[in-house]
Amino acid sequence: MNNTTYSVKKDEIVRKWYIIDAEGKPLGRVATEAARLLRGKHKPTFTPNMDVGDHVIIINCSKAILTGNKINQKVYRHHSGYIGGMREVSAKDMLTNNPGKAMMLAVKGMLPHNSLGRQTLKKLRVYAGSNHENIAQKPEVWEF
């Protein structure tokens, strides 16, 4: 009986490219699926302390929806660190002016808040429209 746990090695990691279309889908549902792919939890070789995930491209972020009354009530906040440096942007303004940032922040919040999460986030590409610059990588369409 073998009681050892398998841990993937760096040279055994195989990364694929996936494309997710956010058109007509809730922003949070798309973000959770992207975080799952980025983290590598869909693979049988998932190792929690290593970056084994795939590259993810999210297109049509401007056509993602917010359910309920979140479009009017949700507020994105950040602070500059200076006195009076609180900045607030409503979800309606964020989705109108910078939909890619809204999606990026949603995915970022679902990843680990450490160096592994920052490394994982670098494999995410977000586009407001349907055109993207990663055709050469031959991404596969991910349906969920």
Contacts in CASP RR format, 6 or more apart in sequence:
PFRMAT RR
TARGET T0000
AUTHOR 0000-0000-0000
METHOD contacts of the structure
MODEL  1
MNNTTYSVKKDEIVRKWYIIDAEGKPLGRVATEAARLLRGKHKPTFTPNM
DVGDHVIIINCSKAILTGNKINQKVYRHHSGYIGGMREVSAKDMLTNNPG
KAMMLAVKGMLPHNSLGRQTLKKLRVYAGSNHENIAQKPEVWEF
6 45 0 8 1.000
7 47 0 8 1.000
7 50 0 8 1.000
8 45 0 8 1.000
8 47 0 8 1.000
8 50 0 8 1.000
8 52 0 8 1.000
10 50 0 8 1.000
12 45 0 8 1.000
13 45 0 8 1.000
13 50 0 8 1.000
13 51 0 8 1.000
13 52 0 8 1.000
13 53 0 8 1.000
15 53 0 8 1.000
15 54 0 8 1.000
15 55 0 8 1.000
15 123 0 8 1.000
16 54 0 8 1.000
16 55 0 8 1.000
16 140 0 8 1.000
17 54 0 8 1.000
17 55 0 8 1.000
17 56 0 8 1.000
17 57 0 8 1.000
17 134 0 8 1.000
17 137 0 8 1.000
17 138 0 8 1.000
17 139 0 8 1.000
17 140 0 8 1.000
18 37 0 8 1.000
18 54 0 8 1.000
18 55 0 8 1.000
18 56 0 8 1.000
18 57 0 8 1.000
18 139 0 8 1.000
18 140 0 8 1.000
18 141 0 8 1.000
18 142 0 8 1.000
19 56 0 8 1.000
19 57 0 8 1.000
19 58 0 8 1.000
19 59 0 8 1.000
19 132 0 8 1.000
19 139 0 8 1.000
19 140 0 8 1.000
19 141 0 8 1.000
19 142 0 8 1.000
20 30 0 8 1.000
20 33 0 8 1.000
20 34 0 8 1.000
20 37 0 8 1.000
20 56 0 8 1.000
20 57 0 8 1.000
20 58 0 8 1.000
20 59 0 8 1.000
20 142 0 8 1.000
20 144 0 8 1.000
21 59 0 8 1.000
21 60 0 8 1.000
21 130 0 8 1.000
21 141 0 8 1.000
22 30 0 8 1.000
22 58 0 8 1.000
22 59 0 8 1.000
22 60 0 8 1.000
22 61 0 8 1.000
22 63 0 8 1.000
22 64 0 8 1.000
22 103 0 8 1.000
23 59 0 8 1.000
23 60 0 8 1.000
23 63 0 8 1.000
23 64 0 8 1.000
24 63 0 8 1.000
24 64 0 8 1.000
24 65 0 8 1.000
25 64 0 8 1.000
25 65 0 8 1.000
26 64 0 8 1.000
26 65 0 8 1.000
26 66 0 8 1.000
26 67 0 8 1.000
27 64 0 8 1.000
27 65 0 8 1.000
27 66 0 8 1.000
27 102 0 8 1.000
27 103 0 8 1.000
27 106 0 8 1.000
28 106 0 8 1.000
29 144 0 8 1.000
30 58 0 8 1.000
30 64 0 8 1.000
30 103 0 8 1.000
30 106 0 8 1.000
31 103 0 8 1.000
31 106 0 8 1.000
31 107 0 8 1.000
31 110 0 8 1.000
32 110 0 8 1.000
33 142 0 8 1.000
33 144 0 8 1.000
34 56 0 8 1.000
34 58 0 8 1.000
34 107 0 8 1.000
34 124 0 8 1.000
35 107 0 8 1.000
35 109 0 8 1.000
35 110 0 8 1.000
35 111 0 8 1.000
36 42 0 8 1.000
37 53 0 8 1.000
37 54 0 8 1.000
37 56 0 8 1.000
37 142 0 8 1.000
38 53 0 8 1.000
38 54 0 8 1.000
38 56 0 8 1.000
38 107 0 8 1.000
38 111 0 8 1.000
38 120 0 8 1.000
38 121 0 8 1.000
38 123 0 8 1.000
38 124 0 8 1.000
39 46 0 8 1.000
39 53 0 8 1.000
39 111 0 8 1.000
39 120 0 8 1.000
40 46 0 8 1.000
40 52 0 8 1.000
40 53 0 8 1.000
40 54 0 8 1.000
43 52 0 8 1.000
43 53 0 8 1.000
45 52 0 8 1.000
46 52 0 8 1.000
49 116 0 8 1.000
50 116 0 8 1.000
51 116 0 8 1.000
51 117 0 8 1.000
51 119 0 8 1.000
51 120 0 8 1.000
53 120 0 8 1.000
53 123 0 8 1.000
54 123 0 8 1.000
55 123 0 8 1.000
55 124 0 8 1.000
55 125 0 8 1.000
55 134 0 8 1.000
55 137 0 8 1.000
55 139 0 8 1.000
56 123 0 8 1.000
56 124 0 8 1.000
56 125 0 8 1.000
56 142 0 8 1.000
57 125 0 8 1.000
57 126 0 8 1.000
57 127 0 8 1.000
57 132 0 8 1.000
57 134 0 8 1.000
57 139 0 8 1.000
58 100 0 8 1.000
58 103 0 8 1.000
58 107 0 8 1.000
58 124 0 8 1.000
58 125 0 8 1.000
58 126 0 8 1.000
58 127 0 8 1.000
59 127 0 8 1.000
59 129 0 8 1.000
59 130 0 8 1.000
59 131 0 8 1.000
59 132 0 8 1.000
60 127 0 8 1.000
60 128 0 8 1.000
60 129 0 8 1.000
60 130 0 8 1.000
61 99 0 8 1.000
61 100 0 8 1.000
61 102 0 8 1.000
61 103 0 8 1.000
61 126 0 8 1.000
61 127 0 8 1.000
61 128 0 8 1.000
61 129 0 8 1.000
62 95 0 8 1.000
62 99 0 8 1.000
62 100 0 8 1.000
62 128 0 8 1.000
62 129 0 8 1.000
63 129 0 8 1.000
64 95 0 8 1.000
64 99 0 8 1.000
64 102 0 8 1.000
64 103 0 8 1.000
66 74 0 8 1.000
66 91 0 8 1.000
66 95 0 8 1.000
70 91 0 8 1.000
71 91 0 8 1.000
71 92 0 8 1.000
71 95 0 8 1.000
72 90 0 8 1.000
72 91 0 8 1.000
72 92 0 8 1.000
73 91 0 8 1.000
74 90 0 8 1.000
74 91 0 8 1.000
75 88 0 8 1.000
75 89 0 8 1.000
75 90 0 8 1.000
75 91 0 8 1.000
76 88 0 8 1.000
76 89 0 8 1.000
76 90 0 8 1.000
76 91 0 8 1.000
76 94 0 8 1.000
76 102 0 8 1.000
76 105 0 8 1.000
77 86 0 8 1.000
77 87 0 8 1.000
77 88 0 8 1.000
78 86 0 8 1.000
78 87 0 8 1.000
79 85 0 8 1.000
79 86 0 8 1.000
79 87 0 8 1.000
80 87 0 8 1.000
91 102 0 8 1.000
94 101 0 8 1.000
94 102 0 8 1.000
95 102 0 8 1.000
99 128 0 8 1.000
100 126 0 8 1.000
100 127 0 8 1.000
100 128 0 8 1.000
103 126 0 8 1.000
104 121 0 8 1.000
104 124 0 8 1.000
104 126 0 8 1.000
107 121 0 8 1.000
107 124 0 8 1.000
108 121 0 8 1.000
111 117 0 8 1.000
111 120 0 8 1.000
111 121 0 8 1.000
112 120 0 8 1.000
125 132 0 8 1.000
125 133 0 8 1.000
125 134 0 8 1.000
END
